[in-house]
Amino acid sequence: MRESTTDGHATLTLTSPSGELEAVYAPSVGMVCCSLRHRGEELLGQRGGLEAYAATGSTFGIPLLYPWANRLAAMSYSFGGADVTLNADESPLHFDSAGLPMHGLLGASPYWEVVEAGPAGDTSVVQARLDFSAHDELARAFPFRHMLELETRLDERSLTVETTVIPTGDSDVPVAFGFHPYFALPGGSREGAEIELPVTRRALLEPSGIPSGEHEAASGELAPLGDRAFDDLFDRLSQPPRFTLSGPGRELALEFEGGYHFTQVYAPPDQPFICFEPMTAPTNALISGDRLGSVAPGEQFKAIFKITVGD
């Protein structure tokens, strides 16, 4: 573990015992994983990088999408007797090109507190927390008292990310968050890249990207990525949920190890990256209620995914 700076922001670098695998986190910029390097080669799409994420919320690396992943269909929702209206003048909202609220409230958030960082046996660990309800601009848009904890563990071949939601009030907390890993093979090309998707059903989307309520069967057997494009929500996965991007000399695997049952796969045809997004609920679940989970006072909700790097 070492401290450094990236684009002027303080960062923590987790390193595997051999030094072959490194992950870099920026706690004061949304606790984003801004780099994952194997043998010195970058494995995450950088797009505008950390500075653009800090300035505009333009995602890259592995950002947390909280308290909702993807977009909402409107600027209001209801849960547990609370009627919430979103207001861009009061809360840190981000919007898609159609003006829909996108990816929650914690993009580049400065509120994370690192509570532990260092070696733990054969792993390197960072633990951070965010008291969501302590910040009025967050609580106005998501008024459910809770603590959010994030633990990342790096070993010789993998990065494991565990997110925990802990209610601190007397009401349930809805659970609809996710992550947005940008996987990219070294060299910045799709040449020779193949993907495998453990999916069995696609949720059909309106032009706005909101689920229409209709579905179709889907499969994702190993096949070339080529010039294929994705911006698809899959709401049934095969078991175990293991997504792969492989190419000459490298394989990236993303495994859902608990709490995640949905994914958005995103890959613009003119970009070298592909995103397999772990999601705890479908797009727009805060409004539609479709398979929206929650965690009750006195309980905790945990969601875990693991990224493994192979030759």
C-alpha positions in Angstrom: 0.0 0.0 0.0 1.3 3.4 -0.8 0.0 7.0 -1.0 0.5 9.2 -4.0 -1.4 11.7 -6.2 -3.2 11.4 -9.6 -4.2 14.5 -11.4 -3.7 16.4 -8.2 -5.9 14.2 -6.1 -4.7 11.9 -3.3 -4.7 8.2 -4.2 -4.0 4.9 -2.5 -2.3 2.1 -4.5 -3.0 -1.5 -3.5 -0.3 -3.9 -4.6 -0.3 -7.7 -4.8 2.5 -9.6 -3.0 4.5 -10.1 -6.3 3.8 -6.5 -7.4 2.3 -7.8 -10.7 -1.3 -6.5 -9.9 -2.0 -2.9 -8.7 -5.3 -1.1 -8.0 -5.4 2.7 -7.5 -8.3 4.3 -5.5 -9.1 8.0 -5.1 -11.0 8.3 -1.8 -11.9 12.0 -2.1 -13.2 11.5 -5.7 -16.0 9.1 -5.1 -13.8 6.3 -3.9 -13.4 5.5 -7.5 -10.9 2.8 -8.7 -9.1 4.9 -11.2 -6.6 2.3 -12.4 -6.1 -1.5 -12.4 -2.7 -2.5 -13.8 -1.3 -6.0 -14.5 2.4 -6.2 -15.1 2.4 -2.5 -15.7 -0.4 -2.5 -18.4 -3.7 -0.7 -17.8 -6.9 -2.8 -17.8 -9.5 -0.1 -17.2 -10.9 2.3 -19.8 -9.7 5.8 -18.8 -11.9 8.0 -21.0 -11.5 11.5 -19.5 -9.7 10.2 -16.5 -9.8 11.2 -12.9 -9.9 15.0 -13.6 -12.9 14.8 -15.8 -14.7 12.6 -13.3 -13.9 15.1 -10.5 -15.0 18.1 -12.6 -18.1 16.7 -14.5 -18.9 13.2 -13.2 -17.8 11.7 -16.5 -17.4 8.1 -15.5 -14.3 5.9 -16.1 -12.4 3.2 -14.2 -14.7 1.5 -11.7 -17.1 4.1 -10.3 -19.9 3.4 -7.7 -23.4 4.3 -8.9 -25.4 5.1 -5.7 -28.1 5.1 -4.6 -29.4 4.1 -8.1 -27.6 2.6 -11.0 -28.3 3.7 -14.6 -31.2 6.2 -15.0 -34.6 7.1 -13.5 -37.6 7.8 -15.6 -38.6 11.0 -13.7 -37.6 13.4 -11.1 -39.7 11.9 -8.3 -40.2 8.5 -6.6 -41.9 7.0 -3.5 -40.8 4.4 -1.1 -41.9 3.3 2.4 -44.3 6.2 2.7 -41.8 8.9 1.7 -42.5 10.9 -1.5 -39.2 12.3 -2.9 -38.8 15.0 -5.5 -35.3 15.5 -6.9 -33.9 19.0 -7.3 -30.7 19.7 -9.1 -30.3 23.0 -7.1 -30.3 21.0 -3.8 -28.5 17.7 -4.6 -25.6 16.6 -6.8 -27.5 15.1 -9.7 -26.1 14.1 -13.0 -28.2 13.7 -16.2 -28.2 11.8 -19.4 -28.5 13.4 -22.8 -32.3 13.3 -22.5 -32.3 15.0 -19.1 -33.0 11.9 -17.0 -31.2 11.6 -13.6 -28.3 9.2 -14.1 -26.1 7.1 -11.8 -27.2 8.5 -8.4 -25.7 11.0 -6.1 -22.1 9.9 -5.2 -20.2 10.5 -8.5 -16.9 12.0 -7.4 -18.2 12.5 -3.9 -15.7 14.0 -1.4 -17.4 12.5 1.6 -15.6 9.1 1.9 -13.5 8.5 5.0 -10.8 5.8 4.9 -10.9 3.8 8.1 -8.2 1.2 7.3 -5.6 0.8 4.6 -2.7 -1.7 4.5 -1.6 -5.3 4.2 -3.7 -8.1 5.6 -2.0 -11.4 5.2 -1.6 -12.0 1.5 -3.9 -9.2 0.5 -3.9 -5.4 0.4 -7.0 -3.9 1.9 -8.8 -0.5 1.9 -11.9 0.1 4.0 -13.9 3.3 3.6 -17.2 4.6 4.9 -19.7 7.3 4.1 -22.4 8.5 6.5 -25.0 9.2 3.8 -27.5 10.9 6.1 -25.0 13.3 7.5 -25.0 15.4 4.3 -28.2 17.4 3.6 -27.7 17.5 -0.1 -27.6 13.7 -0.2 -30.4 13.1 2.3 -32.8 15.5 0.5 -32.7 13.2 -2.6 -32.5 9.9 -0.7 -34.0 10.4 2.8 -33.3 7.0 4.3 -30.8 7.1 7.2 -27.9 4.7 6.7 -24.1 4.2 6.6 -22.4 3.0 3.5 -19.2 0.9 3.7 -16.8 -0.1 1.0 -14.0 -2.7 1.3 -11.6 -3.6 -1.4 -9.2 -6.5 -1.2 -6.4 -7.1 -3.7 -4.5 -10.4 -3.9 -2.1 -11.9 -6.4 -4.8 -12.3 -9.2 -8.0 -10.5 -8.1 -9.7 -7.4 -6.8 -12.7 -8.0 -4.6 -15.2 -5.2 -3.8 -17.7 -5.5 -1.0 -20.3 -2.9 -0.4 -22.4 -2.8 2.7 -25.6 -0.8 3.4 -26.3 -0.3 7.2 -29.6 1.4 8.2 -29.1 3.9 11.1 -32.7 5.1 11.4 -36.0 3.5 12.0 -37.0 2.9 8.3 -36.0 0.5 5.6 -33.5 1.6 3.0 -34.1 0.8 -0.6 -31.3 -1.0 -2.5 -30.8 -0.2 -6.2 -27.1 0.6 -6.6 -24.4 -0.8 -8.8 -20.9 -0.3 -10.3 -19.7 0.6 -13.8 -16.4 -1.2 -14.5 -14.8 -0.1 -17.8 -12.8 -3.1 -19.0 -10.2 -2.6 -21.7 -7.5 -4.9 -23.0 -3.9 -3.5 -23.1 -3.2 -1.7 -26.4 -6.5 0.0 -26.6 -8.0 -2.2 -29.3 -10.7 -4.8 -29.8 -8.5 -6.8 -32.1 -8.8 -10.5 -31.1 -11.1 -9.7 -28.2 -13.8 -12.2 -27.2 -16.6 -11.9 -24.6 -18.8 -14.3 -22.7 -22.0 -13.2 -21.0 -23.8 -15.4 -18.4 -27.2 -14.1 -19.4 -30.6 -15.8 -20.3 -33.0 -12.9 -20.6 -32.8 -9.3 -21.9 -35.2 -6.6 -20.7 -36.4 -4.6 -23.7 -35.9 -0.8 -23.3 -37.7 2.2 -24.4 -35.7 4.7 -26.6 -35.0 6.6 -23.3 -33.2 3.5 -21.9 -36.1 2.8 -19.4 -37.3 -0.8 -19.3 -40.6 -1.3 -21.3 -41.8 -4.2 -19.2 -41.2 -6.7 -22.1 -38.5 -9.3 -22.3 -36.8 -11.6 -24.8 -34.6 -14.7 -24.4 -30.8 -14.0 -24.6 -27.6 -15.9 -24.6 -24.0 -14.8 -24.4 -21.8 -17.7 -25.4 -18.1 -17.0 -26.0 -17.9 -14.9 -29.3 -15.7 -12.2 -30.8 -16.4 -8.7 -29.6 -15.6 -7.3 -33.0 -17.6 -4.2 -33.9 -20.6 -5.3 -31.8 -22.4 -2.6 -29.8 -24.2 -3.1 -26.4 -26.3 -0.9 -24.2 -28.5 -3.7 -22.9 -30.1 -4.6 -19.5 -30.1 -8.3 -18.7 -32.4 -9.3 -15.8 -31.9 -13.0 -15.7 -28.4 -14.5 -15.4 -27.1 -18.0 -15.6 -25.1 -19.4 -12.7 -22.5 -18.7 -11.7 -22.6 -15.1 -13.1 -19.1 -14.9 -14.6 -18.5 -12.3 -17.4 -15.2 -12.5 -19.4 -13.3 -10.3 -21.8 -10.3 -12.1 -23.3 -7.7 -11.3 -25.8 -4.1 -12.1 -26.8 -2.3 -12.8 -23.5 -5.0 -11.6 -21.1 -8.4 -12.5 -19.6 -10.5 -10.3 -17.4 -13.3 -12.1 -15.5 -16.0 -10.4 -13.4 -17.9 -12.6 -11.0 -21.0 -11.7 -9.0 -20.4 -13.2 -5.6 -23.6 -12.0 -3.8 -26.2 -9.3 -3.9 -26.0 -8.6 -7.7 -28.7 -10.2 -9.9 -28.8 -7.8 -12.9 -26.4 -6.2 -15.3 -26.2 -3.5 -17.9 -23.7 -4.4 -20.7 -22.3 -1.2 -22.3 -20.0 -1.2 -25.3 -20.1 1.6 -27.9 -18.9 0.3 -31.2 -16.3 3.0 -31.6 -14.7 2.5 -28.2 -12.1 -0.1 -27.1 -13.8 -0.8 -23.7 -16.8 -2.9 -22.5 -18.7 -2.6 -19.2 -20.2 -5.4 -17.3 -22.2 -3.5 -14.7 -23.1 -5.3 -11.4 -26.6 -4.0 -10.4 -28.6 -4.9 -7.3 -31.9 -3.9 -9.0 -33.1 -3.2 -12.6 -32.9 0.3 -14.2 -35.6 2.6 -12.8 -36.5 0.3 -9.9 -36.8 3.2 -7.4 -39.7 4.4 -9.5 -41.2 1.2 -10.9 -40.6 -1.0 -7.8 -39.6 -3.8 -10.1 -37.6 -6.3 -7.9 -36.5 -3.4 -5.8 -34.8 -4.7 -2.6 -34.5 -3.1 0.8 -32.7 -3.6 4.1 -34.4 -3.2 7.4 -33.1 -1.5 10.6 -30.9 -3.9 12.6 -29.9 -5.7 9.4 -27.2 -5.2 6.8 -27.1 -5.6 3.0 -23.9 -6.8 1.4 -23.0 -7.0 -2.3 -19.8 -8.5 -3.6 -18.1 -8.7 -7.0 -14.6 -9.9 -7.9 -12.4 -9.1 -10.9 -9.8 -11.8 -11.7 -6.9 -11.3 -14.1 -5.5 -14.2 -16.1 -3.0 -14.8 -18.8 
